[in-house]
């Protein structure tokens, strides 16, 4: 006769948290909350300043809540067609430059990760040398001008196509991949390019996503290269446009010419940060998911 439906087997219990571990979790939670608050406060302050009146900003009365809600600075920027042209340029420069940088960095790093490569030490030495020494501002300007790249997208993309730091990070990652996978692919008939495209790159999604983010942020925030090599206003990125707008709005000549710019001068810096940060914040969640995934994505399970 069955007296009940419950199993008579003893129930297994998970490990009981020790008192020290519980204290650690509490302290860890408090510390992480503090880090989040410290990280978010400056950004919220910048957003509040971009929406506040100049008088409240000058007197230091703006914290994370806007005071005297004012959109003068935003209206000043949005009403200018050149702003949207420069913004489009920034998007194009960032996409093209990031794509070229990822291709070149991946190929260079994959080659350097092969210990059997003849002259590998020389290639690594050349990369490291450029990390600490450069030709200088004037020689670089003469070189870019003599190559006919001035006032073109290539003046922004080519000089900074490879970051040596990113190159070394990718090289170390490729060296950590099991060589047996490539050897098995070679036995199956794949050549070097086939191994790179069909074996190595699928396993490298995490590091490639990280490099895409690093390069994209770098090119998006860059302004000095374009400021140096581009003279035409309609070819400048938005970072140079906003830099020039802030400089003009805070000058005495601009103050006498346009009262709206005088009123918005105190908020232009905050508006600059907000407008140049929002696109990166919008893209980051789509890239961040790759950071938490294993580096052996798609590896053969034994």
N, C-alpha and C positions, 0 to 999 in steps of 0.2 A: 504494500500500500504506500502510495506516494503522499507524504505529509506536506510537502511544500515544493515550490519551484526553485527556490534559491539553492545555489550550490553550497555544499558543506565544506568545500575547499577553503582554507584560510585565505583571507584577502591580503594581497601584497600592498604595502604602503611605500610611497616614494621616500627618498631620503629626507630626513627632518633637518630643516635649516638650523644651523647653530646660532647662538646668540651673537657671536662675532660677525657671522655672515649677514644677519639681519641688520646689525649696526652699519656694516659696510654698504648695504643696499640703500639705507636711509641717507647716509652721508653722500653716496654717489648720486642719488636723486637730487639732493639739495644742491650739490656742486653743479650738476648739469643744468638745473633750472637757472642757477645764477649765471652760467655761461650764456644761456639763451637770452636772458634779460640783458646782459652786457652787450651781446651781439646785436640785438634788435633795437635797443634804445637809440643808438646814433642814427640808424636808418629812419626810424620813426620821427626822430627830431628833424632830419633833413626834409622829410615829406611835409611835416607840419610847417616848417619854415617856408617851403615853396608855396604854401597856401595862405600865408599870413601877411599882414600889412607890414610895411617897412618900419613903422614906428615901434611896433612890438618887438621886432627882431633886433633893432638897434639897442633897445633898452633891456634886452635879454629876458623877456617875459614869455618866450615860446619854448615849451618843453616837447611834449609829444602830442599836444592838442593845438590845432591852428587857432590863432587869435586874430580877430578882424579879418574874416575870410576874404581873400583877394586873389583873383585869377589874372591880374594884369600881366604878370610875367609870362604865363602860359599863352594868353591872347597875343602878346607881342611876338612870341615865337611862332605860334600856329598860323598867324596871318601872313607870314613871309613865305612866298613860294620857294625861295632859295633854301630855306630850312628843309623842306621836303626833298628837294633835289639832293642836298648834301646827306640827308638821312638815307636816301636810296643808295647813294654812293657808298656809304658805310656798310650797308647790307651786302652790296656787290663785292666790295673789297674784302670783307670778312669771309664770305663764302668761298670766293676764288682763292684767296690766300690760304685759308685753312685746308682746302682740298689739295692744293699744291704742296703745302708743308707736310701734310699727312703722308702723301705718296712718297715724297723725297725722304722724309725721316724714316718711314717704314723700310724702304729699300736699303737705305744706308745702314740702318741698325741691323737688319737681317744679315747683310754681308759681314758686318763687323762681329757678329755673334758666332761666326764659323772659325774655330781655332786653326783649322787646316788651311785657311786662306793665306797665300803668299803675300807678304807686304802688309799684313793686318796691323802690325804695330805702327807702321808708318801712317796708315790711314787714321788710326786712333790718335796718334800724335798730332796730325794735322788738325783734327777736330778739337782736341784739347788746346792747341795753341791759339786757335781763333776764339776760344772761350775767355782767354786772359789778355789777348792782344788784338788790336784792330788797326786798320790802316790810317785811321784818323778821319775827322769830319771833312776836311778839304779834299783829300785824295778820293774819298768815297763820292763826294759831290762831283768831282771832275770825272770819275769813272762812270757814274750814272748818266751824266750829261753827254759824255762822249759816245755812249752806247745808244743814245737817242731815246732813252726811257723817261726823260723829264716830261712832266705833264701827261703821264700815262699811268694806267693802273699798275704797270710792271715796276715803276719806281717805288711803289708801296709794298708790292708782293715779294719781289726777287731779293732785295737786300736782307730781308729777315725770314727767308724761306725755311731755314733750319735752325732750331734752337739746340745748342749742344747739350744742355741739360736734359731736354726731352729725348734727344738722341741716345744719351747714355742710359736713361731709364728704360727705353724700349730695348736697347741692346741687352741690358741685364735681364729683362723679361724673356727675350728670345732664348738666351742662354739657359734659362731655367726650364724650358720645355724639354720633355724626354726625347732624346735623339732617336730612340727606338721607333717612334712614330714616323719620323722622316725616312728612316732606313726601310721600314715596312712599305712606305709609299713608293720609295725608289725601286724596291723589288717588284712592286705591282706595275711598274712602267712609267711612273710620273717623272717628269724632268724637274729642274730647279724651279721654274715658274709655276708648274702644276702643284708642286709641294707647297710653295708659298701661298698660292691662291686657294687651294682646296684643303690644306691641312693646317698650316700655320695661322693664317688670318682668321678662320672660324674659331680657333682657340684663343685668339687675341682680342676678342670683342671688348673686354674690360679695359685693357690698356689703351686700345685705339680710342674708345669713348673718352677716356681720361685725357689723352693727348688732344682730341678734338676740342674738348672744353678749354684746355690750357691755351691752345693756339687761338681759338675763337675769342676768348676774353682778351688775350694780348692784342690781337689785331683790332678788335672793337674799340678798345681804349686808347690805341695808339693815335697820336696826333703829330708828333714832331717830325716823323718821316714825311708825311704829306705836307706839313708846313714848310719843309725844307725843299722838296722837289716839285711841288705843284704850285703854280702861280694863278691858274684860272679858277675863279670862284665857283663855277659850276662843276668843277672836278674835285673839290675839297670834300673830306668826310665831315660828318656832323660835329665831331669833337673840335675840329679847327673852327667851324662856324660858331659854336658856342663859346669857344675861347676868345674869338674876336669880338663877339657880342658883349661879353663881360668886360673886356678891356675898353670897348667903346662906351659902354653904359656908365662906367665909373670915371671916365675922363671929364675934365671940365668943359671941353668943347662939346661933347655929346650932351652934357647936362644942360647947357644953354640952348641946345637946338631942339630937344625933345623932352617934354615934361614927363611923358609916360615912361621913358627909359629911366629918368631920375627916380620915379616912384618904384620902379621894378628893380633898380640896381641892387638892393639888399637881398632880393630873393633870387636873382639870376643864377648865383652859384648853386643854390639848392635845387633849382629847376634843372640845371645842367646835370647834376648827379642823378636826379630822379629819371630824367629822360634817357640817359645813357646806361642806366642800371636795369631798368624794367625789361628790356629785351633779353638780357642775359638771365634774369630771374625767371622769365617765362620759358626759356629753353632748358634751364638746368634740371627741372624735374624729369624731363624726358631722357636726360643723359645719366642722371644720378642712379637709376635702377641698375645700370651696368656695374656700378662700383661694388655692390653687395653680392654679385654673382661670382662663382668660382672662376679661376683663371684657366681651368681645364675644361671649358665648355666644349661639348661635342666629342670628348675623348672616348676612345674605345674602352668599354668595360670588359674586364676579364672574367 
